[in-house]
Amino acid sequence: MYGLKIEMSSAQVLTILLHRGLLGFVIGISVLRIHWAWHGIWLGLIIGVPSIPGIILGEGRLAYFVMGPVWGFIIELFTSIVFRAKAVKA
C-alpha cells in the first residue's frame, strides 16, 4: 500500500480534537481587539503553551505547539472572512 500512514493512539486523536475545540471556543469568546489574523495566531500560541513541559521532557510533540498558531489562523480565517461573523461588542 502506498501513501502516508500515520499511526496514532486514540488518546492522541482525542487530545488533538480537544485542543482544536478549545482553541475555537477561546477565539469565539475572546474580547481582544486586534486584527483577526494576529488574534488567531496569538491565541494559538497561548493555547499551545501547556504543551511546552512535555516537549522539554521529551514526552510531548512539538507539533501541538507549532500548529496552534496555524490552526488559530485557519479558524479565524473561516470565522472572520469566509463566514463573516461579527464580533459582539461587550
Gaussian input, Z-matrix of N, CA and C with variables (Angstrom, degrees):
# hf/3-21g

backbone

0 1
 N
 C     1     B1
 C     2     B2     1     A1
 N     3     B3     2     A2     1     D1
 C     4     B4     3     A3     2     D2
 C     5     B5     4     A4     3     D3
 N     6     B6     5     A5     4     D4
 C     7     B7     6     A6     5     D5
 C     8     B8     7     A7     6     D6
 N     9     B9     8     A8     7     D7
 C    10    B10     9     A9     8     D8
 C    11    B11    10    A10     9     D9
 N    12    B12    11    A11    10    D10
 C    13    B13    12    A12    11    D11
 C    14    B14    13    A13    12    D12
 N    15    B15    14    A14    13    D13
 C    16    B16    15    A15    14    D14
 C    17    B17    16    A16    15    D15
 N    18    B18    17    A17    16    D16
 C    19    B19    18    A18    17    D17
 C    20    B20    19    A19    18    D18
 N    21    B21    20    A20    19    D19
 C    22    B22    21    A21    20    D20
 C    23    B23    22    A22    21    D21
 N    24    B24    23    A23    22    D22
 C    25    B25    24    A24    23    D23
 C    26    B26    25    A25    24    D24
 N    27    B27    26    A26    25    D25
 C    28    B28    27    A27    26    D26
 C    29    B29    28    A28    27    D27
 N    30    B30    29    A29    28    D28
 C    31    B31    30    A30    29    D29
 C    32    B32    31    A31    30    D30
 N    33    B33    32    A32    31    D31
 C    34    B34    33    A33    32    D32
 C    35    B35    34    A34    33    D33
 N    36    B36    35    A35    34    D34
 C    37    B37    36    A36    35    D35
 C    38    B38    37    A37    36    D36
 N    39    B39    38    A38    37    D37
 C    40    B40    39    A39    38    D38
 C    41    B41    40    A40    39    D39
 N    42    B42    41    A41    40    D40
 C    43    B43    42    A42    41    D41
 C    44    B44    43    A43    42    D42
 N    45    B45    44    A44    43    D43
 C    46    B46    45    A45    44    D44
 C    47    B47    46    A46    45    D45
 N    48    B48    47    A47    46    D46
 C    49    B49    48    A48    47    D47
 C    50    B50    49    A49    48    D48
 N    51    B51    50    A50    49    D49
 C    52    B52    51    A51    50    D50
 C    53    B53    52    A52    51    D51
 N    54    B54    53    A53    52    D52
 C    55    B55    54    A54    53    D53
 C    56    B56    55    A55    54    D54
 N    57    B57    56    A56    55    D55
 C    58    B58    57    A57    56    D56
 C    59    B59    58    A58    57    D57
 N    60    B60    59    A59    58    D58
 C    61    B61    60    A60    59    D59
 C    62    B62    61    A61    60    D60
 N    63    B63    62    A62    61    D61
 C    64    B64    63    A63    62    D62
 C    65    B65    64    A64    63    D63
 N    66    B66    65    A65    64    D64
 C    67    B67    66    A66    65    D65
 C    68    B68    67    A67    66    D66
 N    69    B69    68    A68    67    D67
 C    70    B70    69    A69    68    D68
 C    71    B71    70    A70    69    D69
 N    72    B72    71    A71    70    D70
 C    73    B73    72    A72    71    D71
 C    74    B74    73    A73    72    D72
 N    75    B75    74    A74    73    D73
 C    76    B76    75    A75    74    D74
 C    77    B77    76    A76    75    D75
 N    78    B78    77    A77    76    D76
 C    79    B79    78    A78    77    D77
 C    80    B80    79    A79    78    D78
 N    81    B81    80    A80    79    D79
 C    82    B82    81    A81    80    D80
 C    83    B83    82    A82    81    D81
 N    84    B84    83    A83    82    D82
 C    85    B85    84    A84    83    D83
 C    86    B86    85    A85    84    D84
 N    87    B87    86    A86    85    D85
 C    88    B88    87    A87    86    D86
 C    89    B89    88    A88    87    D87
 N    90    B90    89    A89    88    D88
 C    91    B91    90    A90    89    D89
 C    92    B92    91    A91    90    D90
 N    93    B93    92    A92    91    D91
 C    94    B94    93    A93    92    D92
 C    95    B95    94    A94    93    D93
 N    96    B96    95    A95    94    D94
 C    97    B97    96    A96    95    D95
 C    98    B98    97    A97    96    D96
 N    99    B99    98    A98    97    D97
 C   100   B100    99    A99    98    D98
 C   101   B101   100   A100    99    D99
 N   102   B102   101   A101   100   D100
 C   103   B103   102   A102   101   D101
 C   104   B104   103   A103   102   D102
 N   105   B105   104   A104   103   D103
 C   106   B106   105   A105   104   D104
 C   107   B107   106   A106   105   D105
 N   108   B108   107   A107   106   D106
 C   109   B109   108   A108   107   D107
 C   110   B110   109   A109   108   D108
 N   111   B111   110   A110   109   D109
 C   112   B112   111   A111   110   D110
 C   113   B113   112   A112   111   D111
 N   114   B114   113   A113   112   D112
 C   115   B115   114   A114   113   D113
 C   116   B116   115   A115   114   D114
 N   117   B117   116   A116   115   D115
 C   118   B118   117   A117   116   D116
 C   119   B119   118   A118   117   D117
 N   120   B120   119   A119   118   D118
 C   121   B121   120   A120   119   D119
 C   122   B122   121   A121   120   D120
 N   123   B123   122   A122   121   D121
 C   124   B124   123   A123   122   D122
 C   125   B125   124   A124   123   D123
 N   126   B126   125   A125   124   D124
 C   127   B127   126   A126   125   D125
 C   128   B128   127   A127   126   D126
 N   129   B129   128   A128   127   D127
 C   130   B130   129   A129   128   D128
 C   131   B131   130   A130   129   D129
 N   132   B132   131   A131   130   D130
 C   133   B133   132   A132   131   D131
 C   134   B134   133   A133   132   D132
 N   135   B135   134   A134   133   D133
 C   136   B136   135   A135   134   D134
 C   137   B137   136   A136   135   D135
 N   138   B138   137   A137   136   D136
 C   139   B139   138   A138   137   D137
 C   140   B140   139   A139   138   D138
 N   141   B141   140   A140   139   D139
 C   142   B142   141   A141   140   D140
 C   143   B143   142   A142   141   D141
 N   144   B144   143   A143   142   D142
 C   145   B145   144   A144   143   D143
 C   146   B146   145   A145   144   D144
 N   147   B147   146   A146   145   D145
 C   148   B148   147   A147   146   D146
 C   149   B149   148   A148   147   D147
 N   150   B150   149   A149   148   D148
 C   151   B151   150   A150   149   D149
 C   152   B152   151   A151   150   D150
 N   153   B153   152   A152   151   D151
 C   154   B154   153   A153   152   D152
 C   155   B155   154   A154   153   D153
 N   156   B156   155   A155   154   D154
 C   157   B157   156   A156   155   D155
 C   158   B158   157   A157   156   D156
 N   159   B159   158   A158   157   D157
 C   160   B160   159   A159   158   D158
 C   161   B161   160   A160   159   D159
 N   162   B162   161   A161   160   D160
 C   163   B163   162   A162   161   D161
 C   164   B164   163   A163   162   D162
 N   165   B165   164   A164   163   D163
 C   166   B166   165   A165   164   D164
 C   167   B167   166   A166   165   D165
 N   168   B168   167   A167   166   D166
 C   169   B169   168   A168   167   D167
 C   170   B170   169   A169   168   D168
 N   171   B171   170   A170   169   D169
 C   172   B172   171   A171   170   D170
 C   173   B173   172   A172   171   D171
 N   174   B174   173   A173   172   D172
 C   175   B175   174   A174   173   D173
 C   176   B176   175   A175   174   D174
 N   177   B177   176   A176   175   D175
 C   178   B178   177   A177   176   D176
 C   179   B179   178   A178   177   D177
 N   180   B180   179   A179   178   D178
 C   181   B181   180   A180   179   D179
 C   182   B182   181   A181   180   D180
 N   183   B183   182   A182   181   D181
 C   184   B184   183   A183   182   D182
 C   185   B185   184   A184   183   D183
 N   186   B186   185   A185   184   D184
 C   187   B187   186   A186   185   D185
 C   188   B188   187   A187   186   D186
 N   189   B189   188   A188   187   D187
 C   190   B190   189   A189   188   D188
 C   191   B191   190   A190   189   D189
 N   192   B192   191   A191   190   D190
 C   193   B193   192   A192   191   D191
 C   194   B194   193   A193   192   D192
 N   195   B195   194   A194   193   D193
 C   196   B196   195   A195   194   D194
 C   197   B197   196   A196   195   D195
 N   198   B198   197   A197   196   D196
 C   199   B199   198   A198   197   D197
 C   200   B200   199   A199   198   D198
 N   201   B201   200   A200   199   D199
 C   202   B202   201   A201   200   D200
 C   203   B203   202   A202   201   D201
 N   204   B204   203   A203   202   D202
 C   205   B205   204   A204   203   D203
 C   206   B206   205   A205   204   D204
 N   207   B207   206   A206   205   D205
 C   208   B208   207   A207   206   D206
 C   209   B209   208   A208   207   D207
 N   210   B210   209   A209   208   D208
 C   211   B211   210   A210   209   D209
 C   212   B212   211   A211   210   D210
 N   213   B213   212   A212   211   D211
 C   214   B214   213   A213   212   D212
 C   215   B215   214   A214   213   D213
 N   216   B216   215   A215   214   D214
 C   217   B217   216   A216   215   D215
 C   218   B218   217   A217   216   D216
 N   219   B219   218   A218   217   D217
 C   220   B220   219   A219   218   D218
 C   221   B221   220   A220   219   D219
 N   222   B222   221   A221   220   D220
 C   223   B223   222   A222   221   D221
 C   224   B224   223   A223   222   D222
 N   225   B225   224   A224   223   D223
 C   226   B226   225   A225   224   D224
 C   227   B227   226   A226   225   D225
 N   228   B228   227   A227   226   D226
 C   229   B229   228   A228   227   D227
 C   230   B230   229   A229   228   D228
 N   231   B231   230   A230   229   D229
 C   232   B232   231   A231   230   D230
 C   233   B233   232   A232   231   D231
 N   234   B234   233   A233   232   D232
 C   235   B235   234   A234   233   D233
 C   236   B236   235   A235   234   D234
 N   237   B237   236   A236   235   D235
 C   238   B238   237   A237   236   D236
 C   239   B239   238   A238   237   D237
 N   240   B240   239   A239   238   D238
 C   241   B241   240   A240   239   D239
 C   242   B242   241   A241   240   D240
 N   243   B243   242   A242   241   D241
 C   244   B244   243   A243   242   D242
 C   245   B245   244   A244   243   D243
 N   246   B246   245   A245   244   D244
 C   247   B247   246   A246   245   D245
 C   248   B248   247   A247   246   D246
 N   249   B249   248   A248   247   D247
 C   250   B250   249   A249   248   D248
 C   251   B251   250   A250   249   D249
 N   252   B252   251   A251   250   D250
 C   253   B253   252   A252   251   D251
 C   254   B254   253   A253   252   D252
 N   255   B255   254   A254   253   D253
 C   256   B256   255   A255   254   D254
 C   257   B257   256   A256   255   D255
 N   258   B258   257   A257   256   D256
 C   259   B259   258   A258   257   D257
 C   260   B260   259   A259   258   D258
 N   261   B261   260   A260   259   D259
 C   262   B262   261   A261   260   D260
 C   263   B263   262   A262   261   D261
 N   264   B264   263   A263   262   D262
 C   265   B265   264   A264   263   D263
 C   266   B266   265   A265   264   D264
 N   267   B267   266   A266   265   D265
 C   268   B268   267   A267   266   D266
 C   269   B269   268   A268   267   D267

   B1=1.4368
   B2=1.5300
   B3=1.3006
   B4=1.4545
   B5=1.5165
   B6=1.3157
   B7=1.4554
   B8=1.5145
   B9=1.2844
   B10=1.4531
   B11=1.5158
   B12=1.3210
   B13=1.4543
   B14=1.5252
   B15=1.3055
   B16=1.4443
   B17=1.5212
   B18=1.3189
   B19=1.4529
   B20=1.5204
   B21=1.3187
   B22=1.4646
   B23=1.5094
   B24=1.3150
   B25=1.4612
   B26=1.5261
   B27=1.3058
   B28=1.4651
   B29=1.5248
   B30=1.3379
   B31=1.4661
   B32=1.5236
   B33=1.3272
   B34=1.4623
   B35=1.5191
   B36=1.3100
   B37=1.4625
   B38=1.5215
   B39=1.3249
   B40=1.4623
   B41=1.5285
   B42=1.3345
   B43=1.4644
   B44=1.5172
   B45=1.3087
   B46=1.4634
   B47=1.5235
   B48=1.3186
   B49=1.4662
   B50=1.5288
   B51=1.3286
   B52=1.4618
   B53=1.5234
   B54=1.3313
   B55=1.4704
   B56=1.5177
   B57=1.3266
   B58=1.4631
   B59=1.5182
   B60=1.3307
   B61=1.4589
   B62=1.5190
   B63=1.3360
   B64=1.4611
   B65=1.5198
   B66=1.3139
   B67=1.4630
   B68=1.5255
   B69=1.3145
   B70=1.4617
   B71=1.5165
   B72=1.3278
   B73=1.4691
   B74=1.5204
   B75=1.3359
   B76=1.4645
   B77=1.5274
   B78=1.3168
   B79=1.4682
   B80=1.5299
   B81=1.3212
   B82=1.4611
   B83=1.5141
   B84=1.3319
   B85=1.4590
   B86=1.5243
   B87=1.3193
   B88=1.4628
   B89=1.5280
   B90=1.3237
   B91=1.4579
   B92=1.5328
   B93=1.3170
   B94=1.4641
   B95=1.5273
   B96=1.2987
   B97=1.4650
   B98=1.5209
   B99=1.3139
   B100=1.4640
   B101=1.5264
   B102=1.3165
   B103=1.4669
   B104=1.5269
   B105=1.3214
   B106=1.4576
   B107=1.5237
   B108=1.3332
   B109=1.4631
   B110=1.5277
   B111=1.3359
   B112=1.4638
   B113=1.5243
   B114=1.3082
   B115=1.4578
   B116=1.5222
   B117=1.3241
   B118=1.4626
   B119=1.5137
   B120=1.3332
   B121=1.4639
   B122=1.5335
   B123=1.3344
   B124=1.4659
   B125=1.5146
   B126=1.3088
   B127=1.4619
   B128=1.5250
   B129=1.3246
   B130=1.4619
   B131=1.5178
   B132=1.3299
   B133=1.4721
   B134=1.5217
   B135=1.3234
   B136=1.4608
   B137=1.5256
   B138=1.3209
   B139=1.4605
   B140=1.5315
   B141=1.3334
   B142=1.4636
   B143=1.5165
   B144=1.3314
   B145=1.4679
   B146=1.5364
   B147=1.3413
   B148=1.4702
   B149=1.5306
   B150=1.3181
   B151=1.4642
   B152=1.5239
   B153=1.3289
   B154=1.4608
   B155=1.5365
   B156=1.3465
   B157=1.4733
   B158=1.5329
   B159=1.3134
   B160=1.4586
   B161=1.5185
   B162=1.3284
   B163=1.4641
   B164=1.5278
   B165=1.3357
   B166=1.4640
   B167=1.5266
   B168=1.3232
   B169=1.4614
   B170=1.5203
   B171=1.3073
   B172=1.4570
   B173=1.5052
   B174=1.3148
   B175=1.4589
   B176=1.5224
   B177=1.3207
   B178=1.4573
   B179=1.5177
   B180=1.2805
   B181=1.4604
   B182=1.5133
   B183=1.3054
   B184=1.4532
   B185=1.5248
   B186=1.3265
   B187=1.4663
   B188=1.5210
   B189=1.3309
   B190=1.4645
   B191=1.5227
   B192=1.3360
   B193=1.4588
   B194=1.5187
   B195=1.3325
   B196=1.4624
   B197=1.5252
   B198=1.3028
   B199=1.4595
   B200=1.5248
   B201=1.3282
   B202=1.4655
   B203=1.5196
   B204=1.3503
   B205=1.4662
   B206=1.5301
   B207=1.3193
   B208=1.4687
   B209=1.5215
   B210=1.3350
   B211=1.4570
   B212=1.5225
   B213=1.3375
   B214=1.4595
   B215=1.5198
   B216=1.3315
   B217=1.4671
   B218=1.5223
   B219=1.3307
   B220=1.4677
   B221=1.5312
   B222=1.3286
   B223=1.4645
   B224=1.5226
   B225=1.3338
   B226=1.4699
   B227=1.5249
   B228=1.3082
   B229=1.4652
   B230=1.5218
   B231=1.3246
   B232=1.4584
   B233=1.5255
   B234=1.3331
   B235=1.4613
   B236=1.5225
   B237=1.3287
   B238=1.4630
   B239=1.5256
   B240=1.3145
   B241=1.4621
   B242=1.5293
   B243=1.3120
   B244=1.4724
   B245=1.5296
   B246=1.3545
   B247=1.4563
   B248=1.5263
   B249=1.3303
   B250=1.4666
   B251=1.5230
   B252=1.3278
   B253=1.4613
   B254=1.5149
   B255=1.2909
   B256=1.4584
   B257=1.5252
   B258=1.3190
   B259=1.4515
   B260=1.5226
   B261=1.3201
   B262=1.4574
   B263=1.5173
   B264=1.3055
   B265=1.4633
   B266=1.5162
   B267=1.3268
   B268=1.4715
   B269=1.5130
   A1=108.59
   A2=115.99
   A3=121.27
   A4=110.20
   A5=114.77
   A6=119.70
   A7=111.64
   A8=113.93
   A9=121.43
   A10=109.51
   A11=115.60
   A12=120.16
   A13=107.79
   A14=115.46
   A15=120.96
   A16=108.07
   A17=115.40
   A18=119.67
   A19=108.56
   A20=115.26
   A21=121.21
   A22=109.12
   A23=115.30
   A24=119.25
   A25=108.83
   A26=115.07
   A27=118.82
   A28=110.72
   A29=117.48
   A30=120.37
   A31=111.03
   A32=118.00
   A33=121.31
   A34=111.16
   A35=116.99
   A36=120.41
   A37=110.18
   A38=117.60
   A39=121.46
   A40=110.99
   A41=116.99
   A42=120.66
   A43=111.31
   A44=117.18
   A45=120.89
   A46=110.54
   A47=117.66
   A48=121.27
   A49=111.55
   A50=117.31
   A51=120.03
   A52=111.35
   A53=117.41
   A54=121.17
   A55=110.50
   A56=117.51
   A57=120.88
   A58=111.14
   A59=117.15
   A60=120.23
   A61=112.20
   A62=116.42
   A63=120.43
   A64=110.80
   A65=117.18
   A66=121.32
   A67=110.75
   A68=117.85
   A69=120.79
   A70=112.28
   A71=116.69
   A72=120.68
   A73=110.90
   A74=117.00
   A75=120.93
   A76=110.26
   A77=117.49
   A78=120.48
   A79=109.59
   A80=116.51
   A81=120.17
   A82=114.10
   A83=118.13
   A84=119.89
   A85=113.11
   A86=117.83
   A87=121.22
   A88=111.68
   A89=115.80
   A90=121.71
   A91=111.93
   A92=117.07
   A93=119.92
   A94=109.49
   A95=116.85
   A96=122.09
   A97=110.03
   A98=115.49
   A99=121.46
   A100=107.73
   A101=116.81
   A102=121.44
   A103=109.57
   A104=116.63
   A105=121.53
   A106=112.76
   A107=118.30
   A108=120.34
   A109=110.85
   A110=116.40
   A111=120.07
   A112=110.93
   A113=116.50
   A114=121.62
   A115=110.48
   A116=116.50
   A117=120.76
   A118=112.52
   A119=116.94
   A120=120.83
   A121=110.67
   A122=117.21
   A123=120.71
   A124=111.94
   A125=117.07
   A126=118.77
   A127=111.14
   A128=117.68
   A129=120.24
   A130=111.86
   A131=116.50
   A132=120.01
   A133=111.22
   A134=116.86
   A135=120.78
   A136=111.32
   A137=117.07
   A138=120.89
   A139=110.63
   A140=117.74
   A141=121.42
   A142=114.41
   A143=118.31
   A144=121.70
   A145=113.23
   A146=121.42
   A147=119.23
   A148=114.45
   A149=119.18
   A150=120.42
   A151=112.69
   A152=118.68
   A153=121.63
   A154=113.00
   A155=120.93
   A156=118.25
   A157=113.20
   A158=117.05
   A159=119.79
   A160=112.32
   A161=116.61
   A162=120.35
   A163=109.97
   A164=116.57
   A165=121.07
   A166=110.77
   A167=116.84
   A168=121.05
   A169=113.21
   A170=117.35
   A171=120.85
   A172=114.33
   A173=117.32
   A174=120.73
   A175=112.93
   A176=116.52
   A177=120.31
   A178=111.42
   A179=115.16
   A180=121.13
   A181=109.35
   A182=115.96
   A183=121.38
   A184=110.93
   A185=116.75
   A186=120.61
   A187=112.41
   A188=118.42
   A189=120.11
   A190=110.58
   A191=116.48
   A192=120.45
   A193=111.52
   A194=117.58
   A195=121.85
   A196=111.70
   A197=117.21
   A198=120.23
   A199=113.32
   A200=117.92
   A201=120.75
   A202=112.56
   A203=118.38
   A204=118.96
   A205=113.29
   A206=116.63
   A207=119.72
   A208=109.69
   A209=117.00
   A210=120.28
   A211=111.75
   A212=117.28
   A213=120.11
   A214=111.23
   A215=115.89
   A216=120.82
   A217=110.69
   A218=116.80
   A219=120.61
   A220=110.84
   A221=117.37
   A222=120.95
   A223=110.06
   A224=116.67
   A225=120.31
   A226=111.76
   A227=117.37
   A228=121.15
   A229=110.28
   A230=116.14
   A231=118.99
   A232=112.11
   A233=118.04
   A234=118.31
   A235=112.20
   A236=117.64
   A237=120.65
   A238=113.89
   A239=117.56
   A240=121.11
   A241=111.73
   A242=117.49
   A243=120.53
   A244=110.83
   A245=117.69
   A246=120.94
   A247=113.00
   A248=117.59
   A249=124.64
   A250=112.97
   A251=115.95
   A252=120.76
   A253=109.31
   A254=117.01
   A255=122.33
   A256=109.38
   A257=116.23
   A258=121.52
   A259=109.09
   A260=115.26
   A261=120.15
   A262=107.85
   A263=116.37
   A264=121.44
   A265=109.21
   A266=115.84
   A267=120.24
   A268=110.66
   D1=136.51
   D2=-178.59
   D3=-103.64
   D4=160.22
   D5=176.21
   D6=115.04
   D7=-179.82
   D8=-178.51
   D9=-87.38
   D10=126.21
   D11=178.73
   D12=-119.82
   D13=117.11
   D14=179.94
   D15=-112.98
   D16=120.58
   D17=178.14
   D18=-94.53
   D19=121.51
   D20=-179.68
   D21=-132.04
   D22=141.26
   D23=176.27
   D24=-78.56
   D25=165.05
   D26=178.94
   D27=-66.11
   D28=-29.58
   D29=177.18
   D30=-66.35
   D31=-38.53
   D32=177.76
   D33=-66.74
   D34=-42.50
   D35=178.43
   D36=-63.20
   D37=-43.02
   D38=178.61
   D39=-63.32
   D40=-41.13
   D41=178.36
   D42=-62.03
   D43=-43.21
   D44=179.51
   D45=-63.60
   D46=-45.58
   D47=179.96
   D48=-63.99
   D49=-41.42
   D50=178.15
   D51=-66.69
   D52=-38.14
   D53=178.57
   D54=-62.26
   D55=-47.84
   D56=-179.38
   D57=-66.86
   D58=-38.57
   D59=177.65
   D60=-65.51
   D61=-42.52
   D62=176.93
   D63=-63.52
   D64=-41.79
   D65=178.83
   D66=-61.36
   D67=-45.36
   D68=177.98
   D69=-63.10
   D70=-39.15
   D71=178.69
   D72=-65.34
   D73=-46.27
   D74=-178.35
   D75=-64.89
   D76=-40.19
   D77=176.65
   D78=-61.74
   D79=-40.38
   D80=-178.73
   D81=-66.60
   D82=-34.10
   D83=-177.60
   D84=-97.65
   D85=-3.39
   D86=-176.45
   D87=-66.87
   D88=143.45
   D89=177.80
   D90=-110.67
   D91=12.77
   D92=177.32
   D93=-64.55
   D94=135.36
   D95=-178.67
   D96=-107.88
   D97=70.47
   D98=176.48
   D99=-127.54
   D100=171.57
   D101=179.92
   D102=-55.86
   D103=144.11
   D104=-173.83
   D105=-56.86
   D106=-38.62
   D107=-177.65
   D108=-67.15
   D109=-45.84
   D110=179.12
   D111=-67.14
   D112=-32.40
   D113=177.87
   D114=-58.56
   D115=-49.38
   D116=179.90
   D117=-66.32
   D118=-40.90
   D119=-179.00
   D120=-64.90
   D121=-47.28
   D122=-179.07
   D123=-64.24
   D124=-43.78
   D125=179.62
   D126=-68.69
   D127=-32.67
   D128=174.33
   D129=-62.94
   D130=-39.74
   D131=176.03
   D132=-65.82
   D133=-43.79
   D134=-178.18
   D135=-63.88
   D136=-43.14
   D137=-179.69
   D138=-68.69
   D139=-26.74
   D140=179.22
   D141=-81.41
   D142=-11.58
   D143=-176.99
   D144=-58.13
   D145=-39.88
   D146=179.86
   D147=-61.72
   D148=-14.46
   D149=178.71
   D150=-83.82
   D151=-8.44
   D152=-176.48
   D153=-63.73
   D154=-44.72
   D155=178.49
   D156=-58.70
   D157=-37.69
   D158=177.56
   D159=-66.71
   D160=-34.88
   D161=177.72
   D162=-67.26
   D163=-43.50
   D164=-179.60
   D165=-63.45
   D166=-41.41
   D167=-179.28
   D168=-78.77
   D169=-5.71
   D170=178.75
   D171=83.04
   D172=10.16
   D173=-178.56
   D174=-102.83
   D175=-13.71
   D176=-177.70
   D177=-104.65
   D178=178.15
   D179=178.81
   D180=-112.95
   D181=132.87
   D182=179.16
   D183=-63.88
   D184=-26.63
   D185=-178.29
   D186=-62.53
   D187=-30.86
   D188=178.12
   D189=-61.90
   D190=-38.84
   D191=-179.52
   D192=-80.03
   D193=-42.11
   D194=-176.20
   D195=-71.05
   D196=-38.71
   D197=-176.62
   D198=-80.61
   D199=-11.17
   D200=177.62
   D201=-57.22
   D202=-52.79
   D203=177.55
   D204=-62.78
   D205=-34.49
   D206=179.33
   D207=-64.94
   D208=-48.13
   D209=179.08
   D210=-67.95
   D211=-34.22
   D212=175.39
   D213=-60.69
   D214=-42.75
   D215=176.98
   D216=-62.76
   D217=-44.82
   D218=-178.55
   D219=-64.38
   D220=-42.94
   D221=178.91
   D222=-62.00
   D223=-45.62
   D224=178.40
   D225=-64.94
   D226=-37.78
   D227=178.38
   D228=-58.92
   D229=-46.98
   D230=-178.49
   D231=-70.55
   D232=-40.53
   D233=-178.03
   D234=-73.85
   D235=-41.22
   D236=-174.42
   D237=-84.92
   D238=-38.83
   D239=-173.91
   D240=-100.67
   D241=-53.47
   D242=-174.97
   D243=-70.42
   D244=-50.77
   D245=-177.50
   D246=-91.28
   D247=-9.78
   D248=178.64
   D249=52.72
   D250=44.11
   D251=177.15
   D252=-73.69
   D253=133.31
   D254=-179.35
   D255=-93.41
   D256=143.65
   D257=175.85
   D258=-73.06
   D259=137.45
   D260=179.40
   D261=-82.65
   D262=131.12
   D263=178.22
   D264=-79.71
   D265=130.70
   D266=-178.86
   D267=-85.00

